[in-house]
Amino acid sequence: MNVLADLSPTPRPRGAVLLLVLGAIAILSILAVELAHRANLASAKAIRTTRDAGFRRIFNAGLEVSKGLIIEGRPSSTQGYDTASDPWARMVKVETGEREHLTIQLNDESGKLNVLKAMGTSDEAVRYRKSLARLLVYLRKSDDGNSQRWDAIELALKTRLGINNGTAAPDALYTLDGLREAGLGKDVLFGNVIEATVVQKPLSAYLTTWGDGRVNLNTATAPVLYALDGEYNEELVAQIESWRGNENTSNDPITAFKTPKELELVPGIVQRATVNGQTQIVRDLYTNVQDRVSVKSACISARLIAEINGERRMAFGYFEVSPQTGTAQQLKLLTYEEIEP
């Protein structure tokens, strides 16, 4: 009898051992992939956090530069008006670091239609709704061939502002970015961030949620002037632009409206007739809009385009300006918002 043979261990099947080894390798592989994934997420988060901080740094610098441009570029209190030819109303490009750029475009929000005034059921809201409708008519005509696009824009605006019949009262609207809730795209509202300069003007060039609702005659564009009243046709708008000068046409000198009532000096605003040998005013189109126009800015916006290593982002700052002088104590940042992709 072979005792040693009886005491030797029973050999394990080789297949079971192989399965154990393969299982261990699979578990280790899964753990390695998970650890690598977590490491990649942590790295991406760190890069994104650093990049976000870089953009915020540039935007903060842009707000300070914008403040300085407004303070230094606005006319003195003795002038009492703001125009599109003032030093603040220009585009400025700033190098903020290696492969970093900042473009600042200041705009007068008082040269636009305040869409908040079109919300509600008051007589004032009805008037502003008519102005908004006229603005869309003008823009639609200037963009011939894209009627479906403007149909969608008009429907979205009416829905978000609660203008459509039978719609529920809309939620509060604070900035134009809130119009994206109705389906309006970022490019339609604010322009394409890929190009710092705006070739085809977005809706933010004509609409605002800031200011007291009065339109600055010196900075309003042709579509906004056209929208003021049903009797302000394209010919009359051209007369207004010719009288004050058009900042887009170098041949036209800028002659500011120093008071709103000077609108009556524009040919076609006041019509006179001779009755019994006496000259009488038979129509004064200034009276149609006298409570809705001004010559001063109540709010100036800064459109900021920041670029870091080829990536661009957009933000807006809105400054409340004093009706007197442009001093630091009289310039207030109302809000700042980054426009999400």
Buried (B, 14 or more C-beta within 10 A) or exposed (E): EEEEEEEEEEEEEEEEEEEEEEEEEEEEEEEEEEEEEEEEEEEEEEEEEEBEEBBBBBBBBBBEBBBEBBBEBBBEEEBBBBBBBBEBBEEBEBEBEEEBBBBBBBBBBBBBBBBBBBBBEEEBBEBBBBBBBBBBBBBBEEEEEEEEEBEBBBBBBBBBBBBEEEEEEBEEBEBBBBBBEBEBEBEBBBBBBEEBEBEEEBBBBBBBBBBEBBBBBBBBBBBBBBBBBEEBEEEBBBBBBBBBBBBEEEEBEEBBBEEBEBBBEBEBBBEEEEEEEEEEEEEBBBEBBBEBBBBBBBBBBBBBBBBBEEEBBBBBBBBBBBEEBBEEEBBEEEEBBBBEE
